[in-house]
Amino acid sequence: MEYLNVALAKGRLADLSMDFFEKSGIHCPEFDNPERKLILFDETKTVRFFLGKPSDIPTFVEYGAADIGIVGKDTLLEEHRDLYEVLDLGFGACKFSVAGPPELKDSLDSIHRKKVATKYPHVAQEYFREEKKERVEIIKINGSVELAPLVGLADVIVDIVQSGATLDANGLVVLEDICPISARMVVNKVSMKTKNDRIIQLIESFKEQLLKRGN
């Protein structure tokens, strides 16, 4: 039997995802090695795991290097890849928000041609263009995006917010919520046809686990 290839985002998402696979009867002892490789196997169940950068997971899945991927909804929205999103796994929950100085709390719409700093230019552009019906200047930031409004680079930021502690520490507040995000299972469109039985079986196992967890 050929391998079922699974791409996981390195870090916490991979750790949480592997718990689902373990409970589905897929075991990968190599995963517990602190110096784990980038490609890991369950030879008994013929499952092969790839560990990659979160932003690369949708690419692996779209082009068929991986049949299945687990990655955050934030990455899916930003990468905008052609694949099936089949399951919300619930963990890694947070949200996309517009944030900025507290004085903008009730006057954000008064700023015309806003400068928006973000690590997620596609998400930010889509929100302001499609939801807000306004044109903004998007400034791509790769590091601490909270710095942008503090030094006058941008009026506001679009970023992932979980607890809000980082915003609070830098004197910023959430001005608007864009959408909730969490970990999602995605599937390659061709693989859904060629490996349908194995993929559906795994999806159903994950669904059962989610029901037991109350999601």
N, C-alpha and C positions, 0 to 999 in steps of 0.2 A: 504493500500500500504506500502511496506517495505521502509526503509530509503535509500536514496542515500547518501553514506558516502564520505565526502571530507576531505582530510588531507592538512592543510596549514602550511607552515613554519612560526613560530612565528616572529613578528616584521614587518618590512616595507613591505615584500612580502605579508604577510597576509592582511595588510591594503590596498595595491593596488589591490590585488586579490578580496577582498570583494566588491570593487566598480564595478567590472565586474558582480559579482553575483547579486548585487542590481539592476543593469540595466537589468538583465535577469529575474527580478521579484522574486528573492529569498531574503527575508528580515530576518535579524537576529538582533533584538534590543539588545540582550545580548552582541553583539560584541563591542558596543560602551561603555560598562562598563569598566572603567580603571582597575578594579580588575576582569577582565573577567576570566571565568572558562576555563578549557582545552577542554571541550566538550560543544558545543553550538548548538541550534536547530532553524530551521524554521519549526514549527509543521504544518503549513498550506501546505507547499510544500513538507513536509516529507524529509527534507534535514538535515543531521547532520554533523557538522564541528568538526574536531579534530585539535587542535593547538599543534604542536610538534617542536622539534629541526630539523633544515633543513636536517641534515644527516640522520634522521630517516624517513623522508617522503617517500622516495622510498621503504623502507622496509615495511611500512604500506600498500603501494599500491601493491607491489609484492605479499605479503602474503594474500591480500584480506581483511585486516582490514579496508582499505579505497578503494572505487571504483575509485576515482579520487584524484590526488594530484597536487599541484602547488608548484614548487620548482625551484631553479636555475640550469642552465645547468652544472655549476661547480660541484654541488653535484651529478648530474646524471652521469657525466663522472667519478667521483671518486668512487661512489658506484657500478656502473656497474650492475644494477639490471635488472631482466627479466620482462619488462613491455612495454606498448605502449607509445611512445612519440608522441602526436597528434597535439600539437599546440605551436608555439612560440608566447608568449604574448608580447614580445618586451620590457617590463619594466625591471628595474634592469640591464640595459645593461652595460657591461664592457668587459674585456678580460683576458685570461690567457697569461702571458708573462714570458720570462726568463729575469731576471734583475741582475745587478751586478755593479762593479766599472766601471766608464766611460772609463778607459784605456783598457777594454776588448771589446769595441764597435766594432772594426774591427779585433779582434784577438781571438774571443771566440773559434773557431775551433782549435786553436793552443794548447789548454790545453787538454792533454790526461788524461783519467780517471778522469773526473771532479767530484768534490764533489758538490752535489746539495741539498740545504736545502729547504724544502717545507712542507706545511700542506697537500699537495695533492700528496702523493707518487705514486699512481697509474697513475695519469695524467702525472706526470714528467717522470716516467719510460716509459710509452707508447710513449711519444713524442721523447725522446732521442733514444729509441730502434727502433721504427717504422719509424719515420720521419728522424731522424739524422743518424740512423744506427750506433750508438756508445754505448758503455757501460759506465755507470756512477755509482757513489756511491750515493745513495739516503739517506739523513739524515732527518728523520721526526722531524718537529718542531711544537709545539702546540701554541706557543705564537707569539711574534713579529719576524717574519721570517727575516725581514730586518737586524736584528742584526747579523745574521750568517756570512756574508762576512766581516762585520766590525771587528769582533773579530777573524777571521781566521778559523772559523769552516767549512766554505764552500767557494767555488769559486764563485758560483752564486746561485740564488734562482729561484724557480718557484712559482708564486703567482698571485692573482687576482689584476689587475690594472684598476682603474677607471679614476681618474684625474691625477695620477702620483705624487700628492703632497707629499705623505709619502716617496716615493722613493727619490724625490728631497730634502726633508728635511734631509735625511740621506746620501746624496752624492751618490746615486745610479741612474742608468738609465736603461731604457728598452733596452735590447740587441737583443731580438727576440720576435715576437708575435707568440703565439701558436694557439689560436682560439678565436673567439668572444663568449660571453656567455650572457644569459638573462633568464628570467623566462619562464618555460615551463609547459604545462599541460600534465600530464601523466595519463594513465588509466590501471587498472588491466585487464589482458587478459581474465579472466573468466567473469568479470563484463561487458566487451564489448559485450559479447554474451547474458548474462542473463538480463542486464539492458540497452540493446542497444538503445531503443527508447529515454529514458531519457538522456542518455549520448550524443547521437548524437544531440538531441535538444539543449543541453547546449553548445556543441561545436559550432554549427551553430550560436547560439546567440553571443558567444564570437567572432566568425569570423566577424559577422556584426559590432560589436563594434570596432574591429580592423580596419576595412575598413573605418569607420567613423572617426577614430583617425588618419588615414593616414599611418598605419603600413602595 
